Amino acid sequence: MTLSSIPLAGEGGRRNATVKERRNATAICAPVMAESVDQMLIQMGKARELGVDLVEVRIDWLKNFSASQHLDILIKQSPLPTLITCRPTWEGGRYDGDESTRQAALRRAMELGADYIDIELKVADEFFNSIQGKKPGKVKIIVSSHNYQNTPSSEEIGNLAARIQSTGADIVKIATTALDITDSARIFQLLVHSQVPTIGIAMGERGLMSRILCAKFGGFLTFGALEAGVVSAPGQPTIRELLDLYNFRHIGPDTKVHGVIGNPIGHSKSPHLYNAAFESAGFNGIYLPLLVDSVANFLNTYSSPDFVGYSYTIPHKEAGLKCCDEIDPIAKAIGAVSCMIRKPSDGKLIGYNVDYLGAIGAIEEALGGSNGSSNGAVSPLAGKLFVVIGAGGAGKALAYGGKEKGARVVVANRTYDKAQELAGKVGGKAITLSELDGFHPEDGMILANTTSVGMKPKTDATPISKNALSRYSLVFDAIYTPKWTRLLQEAQETGAKVVFGTEMFINQAFVQFERFTGLPAPKQLIRDTLAKNT
């Protein structure tokens, strides 16, 4: 199943893409989880301040809960509409008491004016029989199903939704577990084709996009945590992330989807940069972190024209190249892509590599010269011994860029065969990573690390000893989390000039933004945003 032919919710009557008003009716719900009523009321106040639409009151979290004593306070003193949930342990919650008592509490919540109550599919028929003819007109009943193992097939999800709807549910809720990022596509299909209000979520880090793009595909609501780490289900973003990072209120049927493809991906600052830049430029787009295991499967699944542009990072730059319909000559020469665009005319995927532009430009500037490719001047890299650590996508980009600028390239890699292969393409020399500390044919060399050695969380690691760094006049590290890697700290201590990975990141971001949008990049905003988030 792919997203190539799914009709989008709300097509027709489209709004101007530059208008910044709310583009969707998908609500944000904040789970309220505490062991006392007073703590829950405090959390409700915080939820209101943050700008959510309703709170899910998880009464299964309360200690010494009494329906007669506590529900009236929680419902009537809530500053926001309430969804009352008492999730049993057999459905992933905390309640392990008598089932009849639990259902009685939910019925009491309805009588006291709760806006929504949640009942699990397993006991929904029993619950509806108990309230026959007694349901208050205001309350809406959510019938939910939670799968903590996987995401079933589209057919199974469709049958499950029909079964939930047949109970008499006002709102269908299906939460599955994403084992692969492509699992979210089945959730989107559910939302688009549903005939009743539906909450569809794929839990876990690989399901994050389902929690955000539900606003594009017509979901009834999504959940946002009050603070990081305090979640009611795996993979839940915070309210601030939904509103401030992903501009959730502005996502609608016409929103164009972009993202950074990598594994791991949680460290990436790209979503901060591009989402802020999209909003600043009035561009109707969203940029997501995409935890991808198979690039081919991802691209085949999300083949809709609305999935339009991607950045590539470790370890998928070379795999991305193999999935392109067309490849820019530079990317072809490098053997890896850092950017991919879907052509609106025919849906073909075009691959580019802009990594070397950002990195080489920053290195040239630090050496005291200008980018020779832009004005015909001789590059300050010309004739220098340029040691590139790593033979992956970024390593290929830097080696290619060094060759283009007239440098003598040396490739150091853990696997010698890969180093030799890349060195052969750029007319350079190959050494193993273990040989790097003893490699010092001359002083004043240039070093560029393109591996993940030293990246969060393993910030104590470095690809080369401090003693060996004394032979280099300039050291560049492609890592930007952290900005000051151990490699750069020790390089500075030995007297070398240092170039941050943020410079490569920033320069390629300018180029990619313009490729994604066709608009001039808001350069200062991008720089300021990165500075705030590193």
Buried (B, 14 or more C-beta within 10 A) or exposed (E): BBBEEBEBBBEEEEEEBEEEEEBBBBBBBBBBBBEBBEBBBEBBBBBBEBBBBBBBBBBBBBEEBEBEEBBBBBBEEBEBBBBBBBBBEEBBBBBEEEEEEBBEBBBBBBBBBBBBBBBBBEBBBEBBEBBEEEBEEEBBBBBBBBBEEEBBEBEEBBEBBEBBBEBBBBBBBBBBBBBBBBBBBBBBBBBBBBEEBBBBBBBBBBBBBBBBBBBBBBBBBBBBBBEEEEBBBBBBBBBBBBBBBBBBBBBBBBBBBBBBBBBBBEBBBBBBBBBBBBBBBBBBBBBBBBBBEBBEBBBBBBBBBBBBBBBBBBBBBBBBBEBBEEBBEBBBBBBBBBBBBBEEEEBEBBBBBBBBBBBBBBBBBBBEBBBBBEEEEEBBBBEBBBBBBBBBBBBBBBBBBBBBBBBBBBBBBBEBEBBBBBBEBBEBBBBBBEEBBEBBEEEEBBBBBBBBBBBBEEBEEBBBEBEBBBBBBBBBBBBBBBBBBBBBBBBBEBEBBBBBBBBBBBBBBBBBBEBBBEBEBBBEBBBEBBEEEB
